[in-house]
Amino acid sequence: MKSVANFYSIEINYDIRLCICKFIKYLYKKDKNIIVIDSSAKLKELDRLLWSFEQNSFLPHKIYKDGNKIDTPILLSTLNDMNNIEIFGEYKSIINNQSAALLKIAGDINIYEFVEDDETNKSISRNKYSEYKKHNFTLLHKTYDEQAI
């Protein structure tokens, strides 16, 4: 089965960090194991936000470092710490919030990309879309809708 790259366009009035938190919650409730890939600084911010974005909500997560025990359904990681490709066997949902497409991943994986409503981010997303297309990913595009999540 081919990997799928799902692109979600975010309207300008949405905060991408909150969108990602809500999307993580959505996937977690569907019994999905999730990896979020981003820079170290943004992962630390996301880690804090996952504790506080909703009052009565807890999403079991941790920031992954290469070699850590994998004992949570939600991993926050930089691409550099993802050297151990075997962990993708258990994690079929990946939120990619870095500027490069995830091309080394094969199999039954869903990659989620968020497209912010400004030209710089749209250009980055267009490049990622083209890269996924060249590597025969199944491509889907939707408008992000908080009410549907």
N, C-alpha and C positions, 0 to 999 in steps of 0.2 A: 504494500500500500504506500502511496506517495504522501509526503509531508504536505501540510496545508499552511499557507501564509494568509492570515486573516488581517485585513487592514480596516481600522476603524477611524473614520474622520471625526474629529472633535470640533465642535463649534467654539468660537472664540471666547464665549462666556464661561466655558468649563475649565476647571483646574485639572491639568493632566494627572497630577499626583493623586487627587481624590478619585478621578476616573479609574486609575490603576488600582487603588485600594478597593473600590466598589467592584471592579471586575475580578480581582482576586477573590473577594468574598463570594461572588457569583459562581466562579469555577469551583471553589472549595465546597460550597453547598451541593455541587453536583458530584462530589466525591472525586475530584481531580487532584492530582499531585502537580504542583505548580513551581516553576522556576522563573524568577524575575531577573533579567540581566540588565545591568546598568553600571555607571561609574561608582566607585567607592563612596564618594560624598553623597550622591543621590540615593544610594542604598541605605546609608545611615539615616538620611532624612525619611525615607520610606519606612524603615524599621520603626522610627518614632511615630510616624503617622499611623501605621497599622495598629498601634496601641491606643490611639486617641481619636481616629476619624469618626467613630461611632461610640456612644457612651456604653452600651451594654453588649459590646461585641468583642470577641477574642478570636483571632486567627493565629493558630500555632505556626510560628515561623522563626527563622534565624538566618543570620548572615553566614553564608557558607565560605569556608576557606579550604583550599585543596587539602585533602587528608582528613577533614572532619568526618565524624560519624554522621551518617544520613539518618536522622531520626525525627523528621518533621515533614508534614505534607507541603510546606511552603518554604522554598529556599530562595534567598536573595543572594545573588552572586555577580561578580564581575566576569567578563569573558575570559580574562587571564586565569581565573580560579577554576574554570570549567575544563581543565585538562583531562579529567577523568570522564571520558565519554560514556562509560558504562552506566553512570547514574541516569542517563537519559532513558534507559530501559524502564525505570520506574516513574519517570516524570514525562508525561505526554503533552503537557501544556506549558508553553514557554512564552512569557511576555518579554519581548525584546524592546528595551528602551534606550538602546545605544544606536549609534549612527551607521553601523554596518549590518548587512544581512547575515543571517545565520545559515551558512551554506554547507557546513560540515555535518549537519544533522540529517540523518536519513531514517526512513521508516515511518511508522504511524505517529507522527508528531504534529501538533497544532501550534503554530507560532502566531502570536498576536502582536500586531504593530499598531501604534496609535499615531495618527496623523494630526498634528496641531495646525490650527488655521492661521499660518503665516508663511510667507514665501520661502524662507530658509528651511523650515521643517518640511514643507511640501516638497521641496527639491530633494531633500535627503530621502523622504519616503518614496518619491518617484524612482530614485536610483536603486533603493532596496527592492522595489517592485520589479524593476527591470532585471536585477540580479536573480531574484527568485524565479522569474519567468525563464531566464536563460538556463537555469538548473532544473527545469521541469517540475517545479512545485505547483500544486493546485492553488490558484489565487482567488480570494474572495474579498469583496469590498462592501462595507456597510457604513452607514452613519451611526455614530455612537449615540445610544439613547438610554439615559439613566433610568427612565421610567420602565424600560423593558428588562432592566437588570435587577 
